Amino acid sequence: MDRIVSLPSQPNKTTIVTLVENSGAPGGLELVSSYQTNRVGDPTDLIALASQVQKGDDFIKANACNKLTVIADQIRYLQEQARKVLEEAKRDADLHHAACNIVKKPGNMYYLYERPSGQKYFSIISPKEWGTSCPHKFVGGFKLQHDMSWTPVDEVEKRDAEIAIMDKLLSQQTALPPCTEPNFNGLSN
């Protein structure tokens, strides 16, 4: 049995309150006075019920908004990561297509120069080694990684440290212990 109630604090807004249906003789037996159980009760009880329903609706809406905000933040983060991956892939492809008269080997540094004609080429000679007699404009230094990606010279130390950590993890040959519950160790320290 539905009742429409207007809350005193929000007179322009109505809330539907659903009450439990009454039966004067459940299972065929009259257990209590139907007059006492079916009469309309105190109207403030109905307002209290409507207030509780409205409060529940407000909390559900707030919780849904909070969860959607977290998801939206994650989407923005993933979009930024995708943009970064695409930029790095384009840079790596451009570097692999740069002119080079030597076979490039992973783990080595290569230095990119640009001729006045616009042609870019790799050399194993750094600008420091050229000194003042550097024949062309220096564009940048890059390390060829074993996965055939390129790391700019200013990021080589950081990338090498990351790779060393991964190598250490892989060489330990120990399985991670099973964990059936969330583990937040290290997050609070």
LINNORRA-V39423 format. One record per helix or strand of 3 or more residues. SS is the DSSP state (H for helix, E for strand). FROM is the first residue (numbers start at 0). TO is the last residue. If there is no record, write none. Layout:
SS | FROM | TO
SS | FROM | TO
//
This chain:
E | 1 | 6
E | 9 | 17
H | 25 | 27
H | 33 | 37
H | 42 | 95
E | 108 | 113
E | 119 | 122
H | 126 | 132
E | 136 | 143
E | 149 | 151
H | 152 | 170
//
